[in-house]
Amino acid sequence: MSESLDLRAILAQNIKNARGVLGLTQAKLAQYADISLSSVIDIERCRTWVSDKTLLNLARALNREAYELLIPPDKPDTETRETVQIAALIKAKQAALKQSIDAGMNELLQDILRGGV
């Protein structure tokens, strides 16, 4: 099996799994993703590939990130989950640092305006 067919099979399986979790029919998924029912059927049967727009629409409709639809379903999810958790922690730390710097700068500017520096 070629790599592109493997990737199609991974995408198809992940879409089917996500639909199952959400209790969506192919028709409902097509409606939510703003694509045709025949497109959903063709994607799930590995007959066609998706455009970037279609991939994003499918991911949105399935409450997933686009990259999640391309991860092999039999691959342990631990690495992905840990990566997402680390990314969220880094983002939170960056936001806290920015807030701290902003507060410090505001305090310094207030001192300058009062002539205290």
C-alpha positions in Angstrom: 0.0 0.0 0.0 1.4 3.4 -0.9 2.0 6.1 1.6 -0.8 8.3 0.2 -3.3 5.4 0.4 -2.1 4.7 4.0 -2.8 8.4 4.8 -6.2 8.2 3.2 -7.0 5.1 5.2 -5.9 6.8 8.4 -8.0 9.8 7.6 -11.0 7.7 6.7 -10.8 5.6 9.9 -10.4 8.7 12.1 -13.4 10.4 10.5 -15.5 7.2 11.0 -14.3 6.9 14.7 -15.0 10.6 15.4 -18.4 10.4 13.7 -19.2 7.3 15.9 -18.2 9.2 19.1 -20.4 12.1 18.2 -23.3 9.9 16.9 -23.2 11.6 13.5 -24.4 10.0 10.2 -22.4 10.7 7.1 -25.2 13.0 6.0 -25.0 15.1 9.2 -21.3 15.3 8.9 -21.6 16.5 5.3 -24.0 19.1 6.4 -21.9 20.3 9.3 -18.7 20.3 7.2 -20.5 22.1 4.3 -19.5 19.4 1.8 -21.5 16.9 -0.2 -22.6 13.5 1.1 -20.9 11.9 -1.8 -17.6 13.6 -0.8 -17.9 12.2 2.8 -18.6 8.7 1.4 -15.7 8.9 -1.1 -13.3 10.1 1.7 -14.4 7.4 4.1 -13.9 4.8 1.3 -10.5 6.1 0.4 -11.6 7.0 -3.1 -10.5 10.6 -2.9 -8.2 12.9 -1.1 -9.3 16.2 0.6 -8.3 19.8 0.1 -7.0 21.8 3.0 -10.3 23.6 3.2 -12.2 20.3 3.3 -9.9 18.9 6.0 -10.4 21.9 8.1 -14.2 21.8 7.7 -14.3 18.1 8.6 -12.1 18.7 11.6 -14.3 21.6 12.8 -17.5 19.6 12.3 -15.9 16.7 14.3 -14.6 19.0 17.1 -11.1 18.0 16.3 -7.9 19.7 15.2 -7.0 18.9 11.5 -3.8 17.2 12.5 -5.7 14.8 14.8 -7.4 13.3 11.8 -4.1 12.3 10.3 -2.6 10.5 13.3 -2.8 6.7 13.0 -5.7 5.5 15.2 -3.7 2.6 16.6 -0.8 4.9 17.6 -0.8 5.5 21.4 -2.4 8.8 22.0 -0.1 9.5 25.0 2.5 11.4 23.0 0.0 13.6 21.3 -1.9 14.3 24.6 1.4 15.1 26.3 2.5 17.4 23.5 -0.8 19.3 23.6 -0.5 19.6 27.4 3.0 20.9 27.2 2.0 23.4 24.5 -0.9 24.6 26.6 1.4 25.0 29.6 3.9 27.0 27.6 1.2 29.2 26.2 -0.1 29.9 29.7 3.4 30.7 31.0 3.9 33.1 28.1 0.6 34.8 28.9 1.6 35.1 32.5 5.0 36.5 31.7 3.5 39.0 29.3 1.0 40.1 31.9 3.8 40.5 34.4 6.0 42.5 32.0 3.0 44.7 31.1 2.2 45.4 34.7 5.9 46.2 35.4 6.1 48.5 32.4 2.8 50.3 33.5 4.2 50.8 37.0 7.4 52.1 35.6 5.6 54.5 33.3 3.4 55.7 36.2 6.6 56.4 38.3 8.2 58.3 35.4 5.0 60.4 34.9 5.0 61.2 38.6 8.6 62.2 38.4 9.6 59.4 40.8 12.4 57.9 38.7 
